[in-house]
Amino acid sequence: MYPCGNCRAVAVGPDGRCAACGTYQQQLQQPSAPPQQPSVPPQMPPTPGGYPAAPPMGMPTGGVDLRRGLSTTLVALFGVALPALIFLFVGRSGQYSVIGDMLDAVEGKSVSITEQDLNDADDLFTTAQVSYSLLTVAIAVVWAIWFRRLRLNAEVFAPGQHRFSSGWAAGSWFTPVVNFWFPKQIANDIWRASSPQGPHAVSRGLLNGWWVTWIVALITNAIGGIRYNLLRGKVEGDDYAPSPSEAKSDIESLHSILAFDMFAIVIFMAAAVLALLLVRQITAMQEQRASLPPQMGGPAAYGMPAPNPYGAPAPGPAPYGTPAPGPGSYGAPQMPPTPPPGQPGQQYPPYGQG
């Protein structure tokens, strides 16, 4: 019996080593395991349709501001604006009534009308106008801040897909001339990016209705106000000495201008109601959009239709052996279809190839 070739022990095995040295040598002869590579998250393949994919763990921390303080304040302000507009309408209707009595007196009807009645009607309307003007300033400030926050949130939902910066989202409302279309284009981009159903499956009926009502109210109110102030200044001038026919014509014009201005106030009421609904709607849309799970998709060119935007079902099963058009649902793996019957033992290429 020969001793162990390593430790010179007497008890050796067939390989000429003892049990301890044989196990040790076998471990040395085994190849070492390759160094562990750091884990890299899998790359998400780009697919057409929708906006760029959300981060794997959801929206970035602090990227979406969903606090409801501004939206709640706007809803409350618009709720107060409705009674203020009604008060303004009552003040204007008081002037309309007094001017109507003056017209009847000019036509020879027995009507009791004094200058004090006209002054009282003017004072009531002035009080209502000042109250509504102060409320309008508060609404404008809060609206600009809230609208800019919507734009910042929309940038997280659809990065690089907007026509104007977040600064324009606040400043475009106060910039002459461009405030007639810049805010609407920004609102369109925000509305499209915030839609939970996808950018190409969103209806802008409420948004368009509010914008048209708002613009019509602004234009009619401006026209009525300018006409009223010019004619009122002419009538109350020191050198105003009209003939009876001219006085009647001026009073009739003043009466019709007041009716036109009352119509503008009614349109403002409709615009305030639609604005209140708009604030609630777009706030809910952004909350739903931010709560969506991560989506697998790549960026699409702005304005190009997507075959399968996020949130929409797949357009239909693809023919066997052709690539699928896109993921049908969030995180759901594509399952290969059942292969057609063929010869026993026939081998088919992997799904999506061949």
JOTADA-V901785 format. One line per field, one symbol per residue. ss: DSSP state (@ for helix, = for strand, . for the rest). phi: phi as a letter, one per 30 degrees, with the letter a starting at -180 (. if undefined). psi: psi as a letter, one per 40 degrees, with the letter a starting at -180 (. if undefined). A space follows every 50 residues. Layout:
BEGIN
ss = ???
phi = ???
psi = ???
END
This chain:
BEGIN
ss = ..................@@@@@@@@@@@..................... ..................@@@@@@@@@@@@@@@@@@@@@@@@@@@@@@@@ @@@@@@........@@@@@@@@@@@@@@@@@@@@@@@@@@@@@@@@@@@@ @@@@@@@........@@@@@@@@@...@@@.@@@@@@@@@@@@@...... ....@@@@@@@@@@@@@@@@@@@@@@@@@@@@@@@........@@@@@@@ @@@@@@@@@@@@@@@@@@@@@@@@@@@@@@@@@@@@@@@@.......... .................................................. ....
phi = .cdddccidddbcddibddddddddddddddddddddddcddddddbdji ceddeecjdddidcccdcddddddeddddddddddddddddddddddddd dddddddjddbcbbddddddddddddddddddddddddddddddddddde dddddddbdiccdbdddddcdddcceiddcbeeddddddddddcdddjdc bcccdddddddddddddddddddddddddddddddcddcdbddedddddd dddddddddddddddddddddddddddddddddddddddddddeccacdc ddiddcdaddicdddlddedjcdddlddadidddcddddddbdeidccde dibj
psi = hiihedefidhiadeeiiddddddddddeiiiiiihiihhiihhhhiiha iiiiidfaiihedhheiedddddddddddddddddddddddddddddddd ddddddeeighhhidddddddddddddddddddddddddddddddddddd dddddddghefidiiddddddddehiceeedddddddddddddehdeide fhhfdddddddddddddddddddddddddddddddeidehgiiddddddd ddddddddddddddddddddddddddddddddddddddddeiihihiiii ihehihdgiieiiieihiiheiiidihdihehihhiihiiiaihehhiii hei.
END
